[in-house]
Amino acid sequence: MLSRAVAGGEGIINYELGIMNWEVARINKSNLLTADY
């Protein structure tokens, strides 16, 4: 039961990190699109 709760918590953390990485990638992509070469 406890290990399941820990695994669930890690899943939430990984999910949050995934969203953060997606946001960063989206920002980087938009920066690339608007960059002056």
mmCIF file as gemmi writes it, N, C-alpha and C atoms, coordinates in Angstrom:
data_model
loop_
_atom_site.group_PDB
_atom_site.id
_atom_site.type_symbol
_atom_site.label_atom_id
_atom_site.label_alt_id
_atom_site.label_comp_id
_atom_site.label_asym_id
_atom_site.label_entity_id
_atom_site.label_seq_id
_atom_site.pdbx_PDB_ins_code
_atom_site.Cartn_x
_atom_site.Cartn_y
_atom_site.Cartn_z
_atom_site.occupancy
_atom_site.B_iso_or_equiv
_atom_site.pdbx_formal_charge
_atom_site.auth_seq_id
_atom_site.auth_asym_id
_atom_site.pdbx_PDB_model_num
ATOM 1 N N . MET Axp A 1 ? 0.837 -1.201 0 1 0 ? 1 A 1
ATOM 2 C CA . MET Axp A 1 ? 0 0 0 1 0 ? 1 A 1
ATOM 3 C C . MET Axp A 1 ? 0.874 1.255 0 1 0 ? 1 A 1
ATOM 4 N N . LEU Axp A 2 ? 1.88 1.243 0.879 1 0 ? 2 A 1
ATOM 5 C CA . LEU Axp A 2 ? 2.763 2.406 0.971 1 0 ? 2 A 1
ATOM 6 C C . LEU Axp A 2 ? 3.558 2.592 -0.321 1 0 ? 2 A 1
ATOM 7 N N . SER Axp A 3 ? 4.065 1.466 -0.849 1 0 ? 3 A 1
ATOM 8 C CA . SER Axp A 3 ? 4.857 1.556 -2.074 1 0 ? 3 A 1
ATOM 9 C C . SER Axp A 3 ? 4 2.061 -3.227 1 0 ? 3 A 1
ATOM 10 N N . ARG Axp A 4 ? 2.718 1.71 -3.205 1 0 ? 4 A 1
ATOM 11 C CA . ARG Axp A 4 ? 1.816 2.183 -4.251 1 0 ? 4 A 1
ATOM 12 C C . ARG Axp A 4 ? 1.639 3.701 -4.154 1 0 ? 4 A 1
ATOM 13 N N . ALA Axp A 5 ? 1.544 4.209 -2.925 1 0 ? 5 A 1
ATOM 14 C CA . ALA Axp A 5 ? 1.405 5.653 -2.721 1 0 ? 5 A 1
ATOM 15 C C . ALA Axp A 5 ? 2.665 6.379 -3.194 1 0 ? 5 A 1
ATOM 16 N N . VAL Axp A 6 ? 3.828 5.793 -2.894 1 0 ? 6 A 1
ATOM 17 C CA . VAL Axp A 6 ? 5.091 6.399 -3.328 1 0 ? 6 A 1
ATOM 18 C C . VAL Axp A 6 ? 5.169 6.404 -4.853 1 0 ? 6 A 1
ATOM 19 N N . ALA Axp A 7 ? 4.791 5.294 -5.47 1 0 ? 7 A 1
ATOM 20 C CA . ALA Axp A 7 ? 4.819 5.211 -6.928 1 0 ? 7 A 1
ATOM 21 C C . ALA Axp A 7 ? 3.856 6.228 -7.535 1 0 ? 7 A 1
ATOM 22 N N . GLY Axp A 8 ? 2.695 6.402 -6.902 1 0 ? 8 A 1
ATOM 23 C CA . GLY Axp A 8 ? 1.727 7.386 -7.385 1 0 ? 8 A 1
ATOM 24 C C . GLY Axp A 8 ? 2.279 8.796 -7.283 1 0 ? 8 A 1
ATOM 25 N N . GLY Axp A 9 ? 2.97 9.084 -6.163 1 0 ? 9 A 1
ATOM 26 C CA . GLY Axp A 9 ? 3.57 10.402 -5.99 1 0 ? 9 A 1
ATOM 27 C C . GLY Axp A 9 ? 4.634 10.661 -7.044 1 0 ? 9 A 1
ATOM 28 N N . GLU Axp A 10 ? 5.449 9.654 -7.318 1 0 ? 10 A 1
ATOM 29 C CA . GLU Axp A 10 ? 6.485 9.811 -8.34 1 0 ? 10 A 1
ATOM 30 C C . GLU Axp A 10 ? 5.847 10.015 -9.707 1 0 ? 10 A 1
ATOM 31 N N . GLY Axp A 11 ? 4.739 9.339 -9.958 1 0 ? 11 A 1
ATOM 32 C CA . GLY Axp A 11 ? 4.043 9.514 -11.233 1 0 ? 11 A 1
ATOM 33 C C . GLY Axp A 11 ? 3.565 10.949 -11.406 1 0 ? 11 A 1
ATOM 34 N N . ILE Axp A 12 ? 3.046 11.536 -10.316 1 0 ? 12 A 1
ATOM 35 C CA . ILE Axp A 12 ? 2.579 12.922 -10.374 1 0 ? 12 A 1
ATOM 36 C C . ILE Axp A 12 ? 3.756 13.857 -10.629 1 0 ? 12 A 1
ATOM 37 N N . ILE Axp A 13 ? 4.881 13.595 -9.946 1 0 ? 13 A 1
ATOM 38 C CA . ILE Axp A 13 ? 6.066 14.438 -10.128 1 0 ? 13 A 1
ATOM 39 C C . ILE Axp A 13 ? 6.558 14.341 -11.572 1 0 ? 13 A 1
ATOM 40 N N . ASN Axp A 14 ? 6.628 13.126 -12.1 1 0 ? 14 A 1
ATOM 41 C CA . ASN Axp A 14 ? 7.077 12.947 -13.48 1 0 ? 14 A 1
ATOM 42 C C . ASN Axp A 14 ? 6.131 13.647 -14.445 1 0 ? 14 A 1
ATOM 43 N N . TYR Axp A 15 ? 4.834 13.601 -14.144 1 0 ? 15 A 1
ATOM 44 C CA . TYR Axp A 15 ? 3.834 14.263 -14.979 1 0 ? 15 A 1
ATOM 45 C C . TYR Axp A 15 ? 4.061 15.772 -14.975 1 0 ? 15 A 1
ATOM 46 N N . GLU Axp A 16 ? 4.299 16.326 -13.775 1 0 ? 16 A 1
ATOM 47 C CA . GLU Axp A 16 ? 4.563 17.762 -13.654 1 0 ? 16 A 1
ATOM 48 C C . GLU Axp A 16 ? 5.833 18.136 -14.42 1 0 ? 16 A 1
ATOM 49 N N . LEU Axp A 17 ? 6.883 17.336 -14.262 1 0 ? 17 A 1
ATOM 50 C CA . LEU Axp A 17 ? 8.133 17.612 -14.977 1 0 ? 17 A 1
ATOM 51 C C . LEU Axp A 17 ? 7.916 17.534 -16.478 1 0 ? 17 A 1
ATOM 52 N N . GLY Axp A 18 ? 7.108 16.587 -16.915 1 0 ? 18 A 1
ATOM 53 C CA . GLY Axp A 18 ? 6.82 16.461 -18.342 1 0 ? 18 A 1
ATOM 54 C C . GLY Axp A 18 ? 6.137 17.703 -18.888 1 0 ? 18 A 1
ATOM 55 N N . ILE Axp A 19 ? 5.199 18.253 -18.117 1 0 ? 19 A 1
ATOM 56 C CA . ILE Axp A 19 ? 4.513 19.476 -18.538 1 0 ? 19 A 1
ATOM 57 C C . ILE Axp A 19 ? 5.504 20.629 -18.597 1 0 ? 19 A 1
ATOM 58 N N . MET Axp A 20 ? 6.372 20.717 -17.569 1 0 ? 20 A 1
ATOM 59 C CA . MET Axp A 20 ? 7.369 21.784 -17.543 1 0 ? 20 A 1
ATOM 60 C C . MET Axp A 20 ? 8.292 21.685 -18.749 1 0 ? 20 A 1
ATOM 61 N N . ASN Axp A 21 ? 8.764 20.47 -19.055 1 0 ? 21 A 1
ATOM 62 C CA . ASN Axp A 21 ? 9.647 20.278 -20.205 1 0 ? 21 A 1
ATOM 63 C C . ASN Axp A 21 ? 8.934 20.652 -21.498 1 0 ? 21 A 1
ATOM 64 N N . TRP Axp A 22 ? 7.637 20.318 -21.584 1 0 ? 22 A 1
ATOM 65 C CA . TRP Axp A 22 ? 6.869 20.646 -22.786 1 0 ? 22 A 1
ATOM 66 C C . TRP Axp A 22 ? 6.75 22.158 -22.93 1 0 ? 22 A 1
ATOM 67 N N . GLU Axp A 23 ? 6.487 22.846 -21.812 1 0 ? 23 A 1
ATOM 68 C CA . GLU Axp A 23 ? 6.39 24.309 -21.84 1 0 ? 23 A 1
ATOM 69 C C . GLU Axp A 23 ? 7.72 24.92 -22.282 1 0 ? 23 A 1
ATOM 70 N N . VAL Axp A 24 ? 8.824 24.428 -21.723 1 0 ? 24 A 1
ATOM 71 C CA . VAL Axp A 24 ? 10.147 24.949 -22.081 1 0 ? 24 A 1
ATOM 72 C C . VAL Axp A 24 ? 10.412 24.707 -23.563 1 0 ? 24 A 1
ATOM 73 N N . ALA Axp A 25 ? 10.082 23.508 -24.041 1 0 ? 25 A 1
ATOM 74 C CA . ALA Axp A 25 ? 10.301 23.2 -25.456 1 0 ? 25 A 1
ATOM 75 C C . ALA Axp A 25 ? 9.454 24.105 -26.334 1 0 ? 25 A 1
ATOM 76 N N . ARG Axp A 26 ? 8.217 24.371 -25.905 1 0 ? 26 A 1
ATOM 77 C CA . ARG Axp A 26 ? 7.325 25.226 -26.688 1 0 ? 26 A 1
ATOM 78 C C . ARG Axp A 26 ? 7.874 26.643 -26.745 1 0 ? 26 A 1
ATOM 79 N N . ILE Axp A 27 ? 8.382 27.136 -25.599 1 0 ? 27 A 1
ATOM 80 C CA . ILE Axp A 27 ? 8.955 28.483 -25.553 1 0 ? 27 A 1
ATOM 81 C C . ILE Axp A 27 ? 10.199 28.546 -26.44 1 0 ? 27 A 1
ATOM 82 N N . ASN Axp A 28 ? 11.061 27.532 -26.329 1 0 ? 28 A 1
ATOM 83 C CA . ASN Axp A 28 ? 12.272 27.499 -27.147 1 0 ? 28 A 1
ATOM 84 C C . ASN Axp A 28 ? 11.92 27.474 -28.625 1 0 ? 28 A 1
ATOM 85 N N . LYS Axp A 29 ? 10.886 26.713 -28.983 1 0 ? 29 A 1
ATOM 86 C CA . LYS Axp A 29 ? 10.478 26.612 -30.378 1 0 ? 29 A 1
ATOM 87 C C . LYS Axp A 29 ? 9.992 27.966 -30.885 1 0 ? 29 A 1
ATOM 88 N N . SER Axp A 30 ? 9.195 28.669 -30.083 1 0 ? 30 A 1
ATOM 89 C CA . SER Axp A 30 ? 8.692 29.974 -30.496 1 0 ? 30 A 1
ATOM 90 C C . SER Axp A 30 ? 9.839 30.98 -30.586 1 0 ? 30 A 1
ATOM 91 N N . ASN Axp A 31 ? 10.834 30.849 -29.698 1 0 ? 31 A 1
ATOM 92 C CA . ASN Axp A 31 ? 12.003 31.724 -29.768 1 0 ? 31 A 1
ATOM 93 C C . ASN Axp A 31 ? 12.769 31.472 -31.062 1 0 ? 31 A 1
ATOM 94 N N . LEU Axp A 32 ? 12.874 30.19 -31.449 1 0 ? 32 A 1
ATOM 95 C CA . LEU Axp A 32 ? 13.561 29.864 -32.692 1 0 ? 32 A 1
ATOM 96 C C . LEU Axp A 32 ? 12.814 30.445 -33.892 1 0 ? 32 A 1
ATOM 97 N N . LEU Axp A 33 ? 11.488 30.363 -33.849 1 0 ? 33 A 1
ATOM 98 C CA . LEU Axp A 33 ? 10.69 30.84 -34.973 1 0 ? 33 A 1
ATOM 99 C C . LEU Axp A 33 ? 10.801 32.351 -35.138 1 0 ? 33 A 1
ATOM 100 N N . THR Axp A 34 ? 10.949 33.072 -34.009 1 0 ? 34 A 1
ATOM 101 C CA . THR Axp A 34 ? 10.976 34.533 -34.075 1 0 ? 34 A 1
ATOM 102 C C . THR Axp A 34 ? 12.394 35.085 -34.05 1 0 ? 34 A 1
ATOM 103 N N . ALA Axp A 35 ? 13.406 34.197 -34.059 1 0 ? 35 A 1
ATOM 104 C CA . ALA Axp A 35 ? 14.796 34.662 -33.971 1 0 ? 35 A 1
ATOM 105 C C . ALA Axp A 35 ? 15.199 35.374 -35.264 1 0 ? 35 A 1
ATOM 106 N N . ASP Axp A 36 ? 16.015 36.389 -35.116 1 0 ? 36 A 1
ATOM 107 C CA . ASP Axp A 36 ? 16.542 37.102 -36.286 1 0 ? 36 A 1
ATOM 108 C C . ASP Axp A 36 ? 17.869 36.471 -36.683 1 0 ? 36 A 1
ATOM 109 N N . TYR Axp A 37 ? 17.96 36.062 -37.926 1 0 ? 37 A 1
ATOM 110 C CA . TYR Axp A 37 ? 19.195 35.442 -38.403 1 0 ? 37 A 1
ATOM 111 C C . TYR Axp A 37 ? 19.995 36.437 -39.221 1 0 ? 37 A 1
